[in-house]
Amino acid sequence: MSGGIGIVTGAGSGIGRAVALALAAAGWRLALTGRRRERLEAVEREIRAAGGEAFSISADVGDAKAVDGVVAEVVARYGRLDLLFNNAGIFTPAVPVDEISDADWLGSVTTNLTGAFYCTRAAFRQMRAQSPQGGRIINNGSIAATVPRPNSAPYTATKHAITGLTRSTALDGRPYKIACGQIDVGNAETEMTITFKDGARQADGSMKPEAVMDARHAGDAVVYMAGLPLDANVLFMTVMATTMPYVGRG
């Protein structure tokens, strides 16, 4: 599958950027999508400077018509779609569950879950219809789905739901050569996690520094998953900073 046509959502920063750069270096031609065009275009320039191919298309994954438009633009340019990396996501303010606002809850669900579903639906539809049939969908989950941080109910709930979406999509895709897997990333150093080295809230309420890893390792992992033939699939993969508090709770 290496060198196919892919979409990376939330490609302007963080893990999305790292994955886009890694996929492009491996020969994938990419559509970079997200809400901030200037960030997408910066990643696009990085890819082109390194000899890769990518184009930017701003879209909100929570808008079904916008998502359908992204897939339509990719197909208009390249004739098919081989890969979707479902990455767009947000954190909401860290507060106890009884203090979560309706807006923060719904915003998290819309971006992290509904957006991932809209992207999956549009990609699946295209992969099922095209010839040769098939493709791969990789969801960015989180270890937070099973080991949440304090005061993170919206993020944790939506990432837990992504695991269900992954399993269902993997099952439904079998007749159409559509593979679906999930990568759970722990403490990749991005804008969202930059403060973890100084201190992150622990389950006992204390603040402790946590180990982080270079986000490019997440990119390398996705390249491996994406490069498999469609008769093989990584259903779940965890890539994490080795000594972060996770295994054995610390």
Stockholm file with secondary structure:
# STOCKHOLM 1.0

chainA/1-250         MSGGIGIVTGAGSGIGRAVALALAAAGWRLALTGRRRERLEAVEREIRAAGGEAFSISADVGDAKAVDGVVAEVVARYGRLDLLFNNAGIFTPAVPVDEISDADWLGSVTTNLTGAFYCTRAAFRQMRAQSPQGGRIINNGSIAATVPRPNSAPYTATKHAITGLTRSTALDGRPYKIACGQIDVGNAETEMTITFKDGARQADGSMKPEAVMDARHAGDAVVYMAGLPLDANVLFMTVMATTMPYVGRG
#=GR chainA/1-250 SS CTTCEEEEETTTSHHHHHHHHHHHHTTCEEEEEESCHHHHHHHHHHHHHTTCEEEEEECCTTCHHHHHHHHHHHHHHHSCCCEEEECCCCCCCCCCGGGCCHHHHHHHIIIIIIHHHHHHHHHHHHHHHSSSCCEEEEEECCGGGTSCCTTCHHHHHHHHHHHHHHHHHHHHTGGGTEEEEEEEEESEESTTTGGGGTCEECTTSCEECCCCEETHHHHHHHHHHHHSCTTCCCCEEEEECTTSSCGGGC
#=GC SS_cons         CTTCEEEEETTTSHHHHHHHHHHHHTTCEEEEEESCHHHHHHHHHHHHHTTCEEEEEECCTTCHHHHHHHHHHHHHHHSCCCEEEECCCCCCCCCCGGGCCHHHHHHHIIIIIIHHHHHHHHHHHHHHHSSSCCEEEEEECCGGGTSCCTTCHHHHHHHHHHHHHHHHHHHHTGGGTEEEEEEEEESEESTTTGGGGTCEECTTSCEECCCCEETHHHHHHHHHHHHSCTTCCCCEEEEECTTSSCGGGC
//
